[in-house]
Amino acid sequence: MVRTAVRLAACATICALGCKRGTNSSVASAAGLPAAEAVVTASRGTVELSHGGSGGWSPVKVGDRLTVRDSLRTDVGEADVAVEGVRVRLHESSRLELKQVDKKSLRARVGGSVESEVDKSSRFDIEIEGSDATAFSQGGHFFVTADGRGVVAVASVTGTVHLSGGGKTVEVNKGEVSKIVRSDPPSPPAAALRRVLLSVEWPRQRDTNRSILPLSGRVEPGSRVFVQGQPVLVELAGTFRAEVPLKQGKQKVAVVTVDALGRRKEMEKTVKRDDSLPDVKVKKKLWQWRR
């Protein structure tokens, strides 16, 4: 009886210290209790799971349970992960690694685009890939976008998100967006644009014998761009370039942007590749022929 009482007291002490430090998952393991887990509640398209940082990836299934060091990644697909009071949606071409899992809170490292809804009694902490920026919310619906090169955008649909970086923290409230570029502090939160910005420079020649179609454009900095479903690098100022492989015949070329609030806009054009077409040559000016 004495030994049992001592063991119970030790477990209680460990749990008390762990709760104070916010390390419930490792405390549970040390006390011989089951670790807290998150659950995959939805999956669409190509989504893969890796357990414990093993480096091996396998298709995810609804109902899969995740704990610390487990990761999800998406290609053309999306996945939802949840604990009580925290729901996280991993959008296309994105990554998430769990750093801490408790009954009503999550901590994760993310890249790409993540959307979350957090109840006031719960909490979601985010480490942002490619940056020293962090964010957290204890009640709200918000988006975090990270391009992996240090450009971060946080936008709140409802509630408040606390965004930190460069030694400064700002509160992003309903309808606002804040951005971080590399090691700079967050920009002052500002109202999101009323409309999604997408400007595309299409080649004038829509019939071509070339196998590649070059195009360029501009979006709101912090947005993501997909050309023919594939992610395209967006520069700090919001400009982008792409070279689209063309197959023979007529085809549609689609450009999609997703802004910091998760709003989408798409533009598309029909082009034709015909290898029988002659090369377009620019005539030399008359003065160029003179010697």
C-alpha positions, -999 to 999 in steps of 0.1 A, spaced: 0 0 0 28 24 9 46 17 -24 14 22 -44 8 55 -26 43 67 -34 39 58 -70 6 76 -72 21 107 -55 50 107 -80 26 105 -109 6 133 -96 37 154 -91 49 147 -127 14 156 -141 13 188 -121 47 199 -134 39 188 -170 6 207 -171 24 238 -158 50 235 -186 25 224 -213 41 190 -220 11 167 -213 20 142 -241 54 134 -228 42 135 -192 15 109 -200 41 87 -215 63 90 -185 34 82 -162 24 52 -182 -8 68 -195 -19 69 -231 -6 100 -250 -31 125 -263 -39 122 -300 -53 142 -328 -77 126 -353 -79 129 -391 -115 137 -396 -116 143 -434 -93 137 -464 -97 145 -501 -73 139 -530 -36 131 -524 -27 132 -486 1 113 -470 11 105 -434 44 99 -417 47 86 -382 74 97 -357 96 114 -382 105 81 -398 106 96 -433 83 70 -447 50 82 -462 17 63 -467 -18 73 -478 -38 88 -449 -72 74 -439 -100 91 -421 -98 80 -384 -60 79 -384 -46 91 -350 -16 114 -348 6 124 -320 39 143 -315 63 141 -345 37 127 -368 34 147 -401 9 152 -429 15 165 -464 -9 172 -492 -4 174 -530 -36 180 -549 -58 174 -519 -68 186 -484 -70 170 -449 -87 179 -416 -71 172 -382 -88 178 -349 -87 176 -311 -115 189 -289 -121 225 -297 -94 228 -324 -101 220 -361 -73 224 -386 -75 221 -424 -44 215 -444 -49 229 -479 -32 218 -512 6 216 -514 10 220 -477 27 204 -447 20 200 -410 42 184 -383 27 180 -348 49 193 -320 25 190 -291 -8 173 -287 -31 178 -257 -68 172 -251 -78 207 -261 -48 222 -277 -23 217 -306 11 229 -315 23 223 -350 49 234 -376 33 243 -409 42 252 -444 19 261 -473 -16 270 -462 -34 261 -431 -69 271 -420 -81 267 -384 -112 272 -362 -105 273 -325 -130 275 -296 -125 300 -269 -117 272 -244 -90 257 -266 -57 269 -283 -37 264 -315 0 273 -316 18 275 -349 55 274 -358 59 287 -393 82 269 -418 111 288 -433 107 316 -407 111 323 -370 76 336 -369 49 320 -346 12 325 -342 -15 314 -318 -53 318 -313 -76 310 -284 -108 316 -303 -112 323 -339 -113 313 -376 -81 322 -394 -56 313 -422 -18 310 -421 1 310 -453 39 304 -455 59 300 -488 89 284 -471 112 313 -480 103 335 -451 71 352 -465 42 347 -440 6 360 -442 -19 356 -413 -55 366 -419 -85 364 -394 -120 356 -405 -133 358 -369 -117 362 -336 -80 372 -329 -47 357 -340 -15 367 -322 14 369 -348 50 372 -336 83 377 -354 113 400 -354 109 407 -317 73 421 -321 38 408 -317 6 421 -333 -31 411 -329 -48 403 -362 -85 408 -357 -116 400 -378 -111 409 -415 -75 419 -411 -42 406 -426 -6 409 -414 25 399 -432 61 390 -423 89 391 -448 120 371 -436 132 385 -403 112 417 -404 85 422 -377 49 418 -387 33 445 -407 5 466 -390 -27 446 -394 -48 461 -422 -82 453 -438 -80 427 -465 -86 438 -501 -122 437 -511 -114 417 -542 -89 390 -549 -60 404 -570 -49 384 -600 -34 399 -631 -19 377 -658 2 387 -688 -7 362 -715 13 359 -747 -3 376 -777 3 346 -799 -22 319 -789 -14 296 -817 22 284 -815 46 256 -825 65 259 -793 63 233 -765 64 259 -737 40 288 -731 56 315 -709 34 337 -688 37 361 -659 14 380 -635 9 397 -602 -11 389 -570 -14 403 -535 19 395 -516 13 366 -493 -10 349 -518 -4 315 -534 -5 308 -572 -11 276 -590 -7 271 -628 -23 240 -642 -27 229 -606 10 232 -598 23 257 -572 44 286 -586 69 307 -568 56 341 -558 82 369 -554 81 392 -524 64 420 -544 36 395 -555 49 389 -591 52 354 -606 64 337 -637 57 303 -652 65 281 -682 36 259 -691 43 226 -711 19 224 -740 6 192 -757 -5 191 -793 -38 207 -802 -61 231 -783 -60 232 -745 -70 254 -716 -43 270 -694 -56 279 -659 -40 302 -633 -55 302 -598 -46 324 -568 -56 319 -532 -52 349 -510 -45 352 -473 -82 348 -464 -85 316 -485 -105 334 -513 -98 320 -548 -97 336 -582 -91 318 -615 -82 330 -650 -79 308 -681 -72 310 -718 -74 285 -746 -42 281 -766 -32 258 -795 0 240 -802 5 232 -838 40 220 -848 32 227 -885 31 264 -879 61 284 -891 84 302 -866 74 338 -861 103 360 -871 108 397 -864 117 417 -895 149 437 -892 146 475 -895 158 490 -927 188 507 -910 200 473 -898 206 463 -935 227 493 -943 265 489 -942 
